[in-house]
Amino acid sequence: MNKNIIVLIIVIILIVCGVSIWLINSNTNNNLNSNANINENNGEENNIANIVNDNNTGDREASDHQKIAIIYFSATGTTRKVAEYIEELTDGDLIEIVPKEKYTDDDLKYNNSNSRATKEQNDSSVRPEISNSIDTDSYDVIYLGYPIWWGDAPRIILTFLDGHDLSGKTVIPFCTSGSSGIDTSVNYFKNNYKNINWLDGKRLVTLQSEVKAWINSLDY
Ligand SMILES: Cc1cc2nc3c(=O)[nH]c(=O)nc-3n(C[C@H](O)[C@H](O)[C@H](O)COP(=O)(O)O)c2cc1C
């Protein structure tokens, strides 16, 4: 065979081998890249799934920088129940306002104009004593709960507000009642304790799902 032809065949073989190696390499790279993309996308999907999961828990827990207290007065246990739901959902500290003189059934008779509760609500200067000391200093957010008495907050709530410096804190009122709303009491708080960051608050029933939906709607 002519020497030139042999050289030509060798050159052709080398070119074919070179092109083949390049093609194999570029295919492998493409596969690696697309695998990387799939992994990246999966990662993104996983992240989204985590966010959805986080939201699905629905629980609003105290963040690192916001400490939450649920401070409440309850004469017959209804407001306590709601306060306990809020404790579970926020992981805040539950603190009861305990009257020095406990309210008896007779004290709470609202159809008796001489009952203790009725007389207290008729006198805006009354401040029934609280028996326990309540430390509010370490909290940033306070849920404040009470029953509605004669359309308003029981006077003992004013004893609590007068006795604690809540300046700059966020206070979120909540109440239970037969049917009356919370607005009269919250308007009084807003007008008389102006250094507090009041949220509007809500009348709640003892239904955990309602309490949960409310808490999750709050902006603090
Ligand atoms: C003295 C007194 C006055 C009340 N006044 C009202 C009222 O004006 N409007 C209302 O809807 N419910 C009124 N209630 C009903 C309570 O607000 C309701 O039963 C509340 O859930 C009790 O909460 P507690 O169990 O935490 O004390 C009154 C109850 C009492 C004892």
The ligand as an SDF file (V2000), in Angstrom:
LIG
                    3D

 31 33  0  0  0  0  0  0  0  0999 V2000
  -71.5090   39.9700   87.0070 C   0  0  0  0  0  0  0  0  0  0  0  0
  -71.6200   39.4560   85.6080 C   0  0  0  0  0  0  0  0  0  0  0  0
  -71.9880   40.3120   84.5840 C   0  0  0  0  0  0  0  0  0  0  0  0
  -72.0810   39.8520   83.2880 C   0  0  0  0  0  0  0  0  0  0  0  0
  -72.3860   40.7300   82.2880 N   0  0  0  0  0  0  0  0  0  0  0  0
  -72.4360   40.2950   81.0080 C   0  0  0  0  0  0  0  0  0  0  0  0
  -72.7180   41.2030   79.9540 C   0  0  0  0  0  0  0  0  0  0  0  0
  -72.8970   42.3980   80.1230 O   0  0  0  0  0  0  0  0  0  0  0  0
  -72.7930   40.7080   78.6880 N   0  0  0  0  0  0  0  0  0  0  0  0
  -72.5890   39.3950   78.4100 C   0  0  0  0  0  0  0  0  0  0  0  0
  -72.6510   39.0200   77.2600 O   0  0  0  0  0  0  0  0  0  0  0  0
  -72.2950   38.5010   79.3840 N   0  0  0  0  0  0  0  0  0  0  0  0
  -72.2090   38.9160   80.6800 C   0  0  0  0  0  0  0  0  0  0  0  0
  -71.8990   38.0480   81.6670 N   0  0  0  0  0  0  0  0  0  0  0  0
  -71.5850   36.6360   81.3180 C   0  0  0  0  0  0  0  0  0  0  0  0
  -70.0750   36.3940   81.3090 C   0  0  0  0  0  0  0  0  0  0  0  0
  -69.3980   37.3750   80.5460 O   0  0  0  0  0  0  0  0  0  0  0  0
  -69.7330   35.0380   80.7150 C   0  0  0  0  0  0  0  0  0  0  0  0
  -70.4260   34.0220   81.3880 O   0  0  0  0  0  0  0  0  0  0  0  0
  -68.2370   34.7690   80.7500 C   0  0  0  0  0  0  0  0  0  0  0  0
  -67.9010   33.7950   79.7780 O   0  0  0  0  0  0  0  0  0  0  0  0
  -67.7570   34.2670   82.1070 C   0  0  0  0  0  0  0  0  0  0  0  0
  -66.3530   34.0900   82.0420 O   0  0  0  0  0  0  0  0  0  0  0  0
  -65.5540   33.3820   83.2210 P   0  0  0  0  0  0  0  0  0  0  0  0
  -66.1100   32.0030   83.3650 O   0  0  0  0  0  0  0  0  0  0  0  0
  -64.1430   33.3440   82.7390 O   0  0  0  0  0  0  0  0  0  0  0  0
  -65.7210   34.1850   84.4690 O   0  0  0  0  0  0  0  0  0  0  0  0
  -71.8200   38.4970   83.0010 C   0  0  0  0  0  0  0  0  0  0  0  0
  -71.4840   37.6160   84.0430 C   0  0  0  0  0  0  0  0  0  0  0  0
  -71.3870   38.0900   85.3300 C   0  0  0  0  0  0  0  0  0  0  0  0
  -70.9980   37.1550   86.4370 C   0  0  0  0  0  0  0  0  0  0  0  0
  1  2  1  0
  2  3  1  0
  2 30  2  0
  3  4  2  0
  4  5  1  0
  4 28  1  0
  5  6  2  0
  6  7  1  0
  6 13  1  0
  7  8  2  0
  7  9  1  0
  9 10  1  0
 10 11  2  0
 10 12  1  0
 12 13  2  0
 13 14  1  0
 14 15  1  0
 14 28  1  0
 15 16  1  0
 16 17  1  0
 16 18  1  0
 18 19  1  0
 18 20  1  0
 20 21  1  0
 20 22  1  0
 22 23  1  0
 23 24  1  0
 24 25  2  0
 24 26  1  0
 24 27  1  0
 28 29  2  0
 29 30  1  0
 30 31  1  0
M  END
$$$$
